[in-house]
Amino acid sequence: MKIAIIHYWLVGVRGGEKVLEAICELYPNTDIFTHVYDSDHFIDSIIYKHNINQSLISKLPFAKRNYQSYLPLMPIALEELDLRGYDLIISSESGPAKGIIPPPGVPHICYCHSPMRYAWDMYHEYKSKAGFLKRMLMPPLMHYLRRWDQATAAQVTQFIANSNFVAKRIKTYYSRDSIVINPPVSFDEFQLSESDGDYYLLLGQLVGYKRADLAVEAFNLSAKKLIVIGDGEQLHDLKKSARANVQILGRQPFSVIKEHLSQCKALIFPGVEDFGIVPLEAMASGRAVIAFKKGGALETVVDGLSGLFFEEQTAQSLNNAILKFETNEHKFNKIEIREHARKFDKDRFKEEFKSLVDKVIRETI
């Protein structure tokens, strides 16, 4: 079969791109379509070996850096993609990706990491932080984008949600049922460490909804040691607010990330995530996760086995959870935590994903 994969944009390797890598391993001869592609981030990735086609967004000024500013043009860009001759379309949706025009009779499977957050559940948060001009333009633009997003959901043959949390949002915004297949963790890339560090770790993109600011505030108050690894819009402000016990390392190579995951006391996970690969990477390294009790973390963190939760997104609630963890730290077993993470490994994902794709093909072709 000739297969096309539509991925929103390829500007870094995060959770969505790791899912894409697993799909590429399943279907090695697929063509990839995306709005913008920065090849420098994918030299060591299987994605680099694929034929990658960029939409008209890539031809606009400074597209690799300012691609999100061209969001209003992305529906048109998707509809201009020529997918004639393909037997199967797989879209990877978080930004606009599913809104292509599939050839007649060709099944379209959408793996949904999340309906677009800035158009739906996080619209008011993004709007409140936008500049004056963007705030004025957002209501009509997002109204148009929501209507388009709902209309194109009808062109999807089968939705796959990355978590039960996202499945509920798909039902709410698109009125469509979905099948849940959790994303993969590259289990074998992470190992246990014989040495234990004296620090907690926060790892990920430093953007508002991930709440790195909450973690820094909590550790400023407790004076416990926190290391923050990641890059994003909050990096500068976090460096300004962090006290001496909080180290902001910025973006780091994978070797440094693995070392810190394997030696930290625990991973701090204070945001509401659709699923969250990072907690599973910490668990695969034998480390517990202290997570806010909402979102995808509820599907990976087992309280008392692989971590524990805090109930409110406040510094005090997080610090109370850390004190509870330190009181019970001896009860967390590295080997048991790692074995829990094994349930989410890449082979499991590929088996579940291929089984569903085969089922859709049998029923539609």
C-alpha positions as CSV (number, residue, x, y, z in Angstrom):
1,M,0.0,0.0,0.0
2,K,1.0,3.6,-0.7
3,I,0.7,5.5,2.6
4,A,0.9,9.2,3.4
5,I,1.4,10.5,7.0
6,I,0.4,14.1,7.8
7,H,2.2,15.6,10.8
8,Y,1.5,19.1,12.0
9,W,5.1,20.4,12.0
10,L,8.6,18.9,12.4
11,V,10.7,21.5,14.3
12,G,11.9,19.3,17.3
13,V,11.6,15.8,18.7
14,R,9.0,15.7,21.4
15,G,6.2,13.3,22.3
16,G,4.3,13.6,19.1
17,E,7.5,13.1,17.0
18,K,8.3,9.9,19.0
19,V,4.9,8.6,18.1
20,L,5.6,9.5,14.5
21,E,9.0,7.6,14.7
22,A,7.2,4.4,15.8
23,I,4.7,4.7,13.0
24,C,7.6,5.2,10.5
25,E,9.1,2.0,11.8
26,L,5.9,0.2,11.1
27,Y,5.6,1.6,7.6
28,P,9.1,2.4,6.4
29,N,8.2,3.4,2.8
30,T,5.6,6.1,3.7
31,D,5.7,9.7,2.5
32,I,5.4,12.4,5.2
33,F,3.6,15.7,4.7
34,T,4.1,18.6,7.2
35,H,3.8,22.3,7.3
36,V,7.4,23.0,8.3
37,Y,10.4,20.8,8.5
38,D,13.7,21.6,10.3
39,S,16.0,18.7,9.3
40,D,18.7,19.7,11.8
41,H,16.6,18.2,14.6
42,F,16.1,14.8,12.8
43,I,19.5,13.7,11.6
44,D,19.6,10.8,14.0
45,S,15.9,10.0,13.6
46,I,14.2,7.5,11.3
47,I,12.0,10.4,10.1
48,Y,15.1,11.8,8.3
49,K,15.1,8.8,6.0
50,H,11.6,9.4,4.7
51,N,10.4,11.5,1.8
52,I,9.2,14.7,3.5
53,N,6.9,17.2,1.7
54,Q,6.2,20.6,3.1
55,S,3.1,22.6,2.7
56,L,3.0,26.2,1.4
57,I,3.6,27.4,4.9
58,S,7.2,26.5,4.6
59,K,7.6,29.1,1.8
60,L,6.6,32.0,4.0
61,P,9.1,34.3,5.7
62,F,10.9,32.8,8.8
63,A,8.5,29.8,8.7
64,K,10.8,27.5,10.8
65,R,10.8,29.9,13.7
66,N,7.4,31.6,13.3
67,Y,5.3,28.8,11.9
68,Q,2.6,29.2,14.6
69,S,2.0,32.8,13.4
70,Y,0.7,31.3,10.1
71,L,-2.0,29.2,11.9
72,P,-4.9,30.9,10.0
73,L,-3.4,29.8,6.7
74,M,-2.8,26.2,7.6
75,P,-6.3,25.0,6.7
76,I,-5.7,26.2,3.1
77,A,-2.2,24.7,3.1
78,L,-3.6,21.3,4.1
79,E,-6.3,21.4,1.5
80,E,-3.7,22.1,-1.2
81,L,-1.8,18.9,-0.4
82,D,-2.1,16.5,-3.4
83,L,-2.8,13.1,-1.9
84,R,-3.9,11.4,-5.1
85,G,-2.5,7.9,-5.5
86,Y,-2.3,7.0,-1.8
87,D,-4.2,4.0,-0.4
88,L,-4.1,5.1,3.2
89,I,-3.9,8.5,5.0
90,I,-2.6,8.6,8.6
91,S,-2.7,12.1,10.3
92,S,-0.9,12.9,13.5
93,E,-3.0,15.7,15.0
94,S,-2.2,18.3,17.6
95,G,-1.8,21.3,15.5
96,P,-3.7,21.4,12.2
97,A,-3.0,18.1,10.4
98,K,-6.2,16.1,9.9
99,G,-7.8,18.7,7.6
100,I,-6.5,17.3,4.3
101,I,-8.8,16.3,1.5
102,P,-8.6,12.5,1.2
103,P,-9.1,10.8,-2.1
104,P,-12.5,9.1,-2.5
105,G,-12.8,5.8,-0.7
106,V,-9.3,6.1,0.9
107,P,-9.4,5.5,4.7
108,H,-8.1,8.3,6.9
109,I,-6.9,7.3,10.4
110,C,-6.2,10.2,12.8
111,Y,-4.0,9.7,15.8
112,C,-5.0,12.6,18.0
113,H,-2.6,13.8,20.6
114,S,-5.1,16.5,21.4
115,P,-7.7,18.7,19.6
116,M,-5.9,22.0,19.1
117,R,-5.5,23.4,22.6
118,Y,-5.4,27.1,21.5
119,A,-8.7,26.7,19.6
120,W,-10.6,24.7,22.2
121,D,-9.9,24.0,25.9
122,M,-7.0,26.5,26.4
123,Y,-8.3,29.3,24.2
124,H,-9.0,31.8,27.0
125,E,-5.6,31.1,28.6
126,Y,-3.7,31.7,25.3
127,K,-5.8,34.8,24.6
128,S,-5.1,36.3,28.0
129,K,-1.4,36.1,27.4
130,A,-1.4,37.4,23.8
131,G,-0.5,40.9,22.8
132,F,-3.1,43.6,22.1
133,L,-3.3,42.9,18.3
134,K,-3.5,39.2,18.7
135,R,-6.2,39.5,21.3
136,M,-8.3,41.6,18.9
137,L,-7.8,39.1,16.0
138,M,-8.2,35.8,17.9
139,P,-12.0,35.7,18.3
140,P,-12.9,35.8,14.6
141,L,-9.9,33.7,13.6
142,M,-10.5,31.0,16.2
143,H,-14.2,31.0,15.4
144,Y,-13.4,30.2,11.8
145,L,-10.7,27.6,12.8
146,R,-13.1,25.8,15.2
147,R,-15.8,25.5,12.5
148,W,-13.2,24.2,10.1
149,D,-11.8,21.8,12.7
150,Q,-15.2,20.3,13.4
151,A,-16.1,20.0,9.7
152,T,-12.9,18.2,8.9
153,A,-13.5,15.7,11.7
154,A,-16.2,14.2,9.5
155,Q,-13.6,13.2,6.9
156,V,-11.8,11.0,9.4
157,T,-12.6,7.3,9.1
158,Q,-11.2,6.3,12.6
159,F,-10.0,8.5,15.4
160,I,-7.3,7.1,17.8
161,A,-6.8,9.0,21.1
162,N,-3.6,8.9,22.9
163,S,-5.4,8.7,26.3
164,N,-8.9,8.4,27.8
165,F,-8.4,12.1,28.7
166,V,-8.1,13.1,25.1
167,A,-10.8,10.6,24.0
168,K,-13.3,12.7,26.1
169,R,-12.2,15.9,24.4
170,I,-12.6,14.3,20.9
171,K,-16.1,13.3,21.9
172,T,-16.8,16.8,23.3
173,Y,-15.5,18.9,20.3
174,Y,-15.9,16.5,17.4
175,S,-18.8,14.3,18.6
176,R,-16.8,11.3,17.5
177,D,-15.9,8.1,19.3
178,S,-12.2,7.0,19.4
179,I,-10.1,4.1,20.3
180,V,-7.4,4.7,22.9
181,I,-3.8,3.6,22.1
182,N,-1.3,5.1,24.5
183,P,1.9,6.6,23.0
184,P,5.1,4.5,23.2
185,V,8.0,4.9,25.5
186,S,11.4,3.8,24.2
187,F,11.9,1.6,27.2
188,D,15.3,0.1,26.3
189,E,16.9,3.5,25.9
190,F,16.6,4.1,29.7
191,Q,18.4,2.2,32.4
192,L,18.6,2.0,36.2
193,S,21.4,3.8,38.0
194,E,23.3,2.5,41.0
195,S,23.9,6.0,42.3
196,D,21.2,8.4,43.6
197,G,21.3,12.1,43.2
198,D,20.3,14.7,45.8
199,Y,17.9,16.6,43.4
200,Y,14.4,16.5,42.0
201,L,14.0,16.9,38.2
202,L,11.6,18.8,36.0
203,L,12.0,18.0,32.3
204,G,10.1,19.2,29.3
205,Q,9.1,22.2,27.2
206,L,8.9,25.3,29.3
207,V,5.5,26.6,28.2
208,G,2.6,27.9,30.3
209,Y,0.4,24.9,30.6
210,K,3.2,22.6,31.8
211,R,3.6,24.8,34.9
212,A,7.3,24.8,35.4
213,D,6.7,28.1,37.2
214,L,4.8,26.3,39.9
215,A,7.6,23.9,40.5
216,V,10.2,26.7,40.7
217,E,7.9,28.6,43.1
218,A,7.5,25.5,45.3
219,F,11.3,24.8,45.4
220,N,12.1,28.4,46.1
221,L,9.9,28.1,49.2
222,S,11.3,24.7,50.3
223,A,15.0,25.3,49.5
224,K,15.2,21.7,48.2
225,K,17.3,21.1,45.1
226,L,15.6,21.2,41.7
227,I,17.1,20.8,38.3
228,V,15.1,22.0,35.3
229,I,15.9,20.8,31.8
230,G,14.1,22.2,28.8
231,D,13.6,25.2,26.6
232,G,10.7,27.5,25.8
233,E,8.9,30.8,26.3
234,Q,9.3,30.6,30.1
235,L,13.0,30.0,30.2
236,H,14.1,33.6,30.7
237,D,11.5,34.3,33.4
238,L,12.3,31.1,35.3
239,K,16.0,31.9,35.3
240,K,15.1,35.3,36.8
241,S,12.8,33.9,39.5
242,A,14.9,30.8,40.5
243,R,16.9,30.9,43.7
244,A,20.3,29.3,44.2
245,N,18.8,25.8,44.9
246,V,17.1,25.7,41.5
247,Q,19.3,25.1,38.5
248,I,17.9,25.9,35.1
249,L,19.9,24.0,32.5
250,G,17.9,24.8,29.4
251,R,18.0,22.4,26.5
252,Q,20.4,19.4,27.0
253,P,21.5,16.4,24.8
254,F,19.7,13.1,25.3
255,S,22.8,11.6,27.1
256,V,22.5,14.3,29.8
257,I,18.7,13.9,30.1
258,K,19.1,10.1,30.6
259,E,21.7,10.6,33.3
260,H,19.5,13.1,35.2
261,L,16.4,10.9,34.9
262,S,18.2,7.8,36.3
263,Q,19.7,9.7,39.3
264,C,17.0,12.1,40.4
265,K,15.1,11.6,43.6
266,A,11.9,11.9,41.7
267,L,10.4,13.6,38.6
268,I,8.2,16.6,39.2
269,F,5.2,16.8,36.8
270,P,3.0,19.8,37.7
271,G,1.0,20.4,34.5
272,V,-2.1,18.9,32.9
273,E,-0.9,16.8,30.0
274,D,-2.8,15.0,27.4
275,F,-0.8,11.9,28.2
276,G,2.9,12.6,29.1
277,I,5.8,10.6,27.8
278,V,8.3,12.1,30.3
279,P,6.8,10.4,33.4
280,L,7.2,7.1,31.6
281,E,10.8,7.8,30.8
282,A,11.4,8.6,34.4
283,M,9.7,5.3,35.4
284,A,11.7,3.4,32.8
285,S,14.7,4.8,34.7
286,G,13.4,3.5,38.0
287,R,12.3,6.9,39.3
288,A,9.0,7.8,40.9
289,V,6.8,10.7,39.6
290,I,5.2,13.4,41.7
291,A,2.3,14.6,39.5
292,F,-0.7,16.9,39.6
293,K,-3.8,14.7,39.8
294,K,-5.4,15.4,36.5
295,G,-5.0,14.6,32.8
296,G,-2.9,11.9,31.3
297,A,-0.8,11.3,34.5
298,L,-3.8,9.5,35.9
299,E,-3.3,6.8,33.3
300,T,0.4,6.2,33.9
301,V,1.2,7.1,37.6
302,V,0.0,4.5,40.1
303,D,-0.2,6.1,43.5
304,G,2.2,4.3,45.9
305,L,3.8,2.2,43.2
306,S,5.3,4.5,40.5
307,G,4.7,7.8,42.2
308,L,2.1,9.9,44.0
309,F,-0.2,12.9,43.3
310,F,-0.8,16.3,44.6
311,E,-4.4,17.6,44.5
312,E,-4.1,21.3,43.8
313,Q,-1.9,23.3,41.4
314,T,-0.3,25.3,44.2
315,A,3.2,25.4,45.6
316,Q,1.9,24.3,49.0
317,S,0.1,21.3,47.7
318,L,3.2,20.3,45.7
319,N,5.5,20.7,48.7
320,N,3.2,18.6,50.8
321,A,3.4,15.8,48.3
322,I,7.2,16.1,48.2
323,L,7.2,15.7,52.0
324,K,4.9,12.7,51.8
325,F,7.2,11.2,49.2
326,E,10.3,11.7,51.4
327,T,8.5,10.1,54.3
328,N,7.7,7.0,52.1
329,E,10.7,7.1,49.7
330,H,12.0,3.7,51.0
331,K,8.7,2.1,49.8
332,F,9.4,2.9,46.1
333,N,11.2,0.1,44.4
334,K,13.2,0.9,41.3
335,I,12.7,-2.4,39.6
336,E,9.0,-2.4,40.2
337,I,8.7,1.1,38.8
338,R,10.6,0.2,35.7
339,E,8.5,-2.9,35.2
340,H,5.4,-0.8,35.3
341,A,6.8,1.4,32.6
342,R,7.4,-1.7,30.4
343,K,3.6,-1.9,29.8
344,F,3.9,1.2,27.6
345,D,6.9,0.2,25.5
346,K,7.2,0.7,21.8
347,D,6.5,-2.9,20.7
348,R,3.1,-2.7,22.5
349,F,2.2,0.5,20.7
350,K,3.2,-0.8,17.3
351,E,1.2,-4.0,17.8
352,E,-1.9,-2.2,18.9
353,F,-1.6,0.5,16.2
354,K,-1.0,-2.0,13.3
355,S,-3.9,-4.2,14.5
356,L,-6.3,-1.3,14.3
357,V,-5.0,0.0,11.0
358,D,-5.4,-3.5,9.5
359,K,-9.0,-3.7,10.9
360,V,-9.9,-0.3,9.3
361,I,-8.4,-1.4,6.0
362,R,-10.4,-4.6,6.0
363,E,-13.6,-2.8,6.7
364,T,-13.2,0.1,4.2
365,I,-11.3,-1.2,1.2
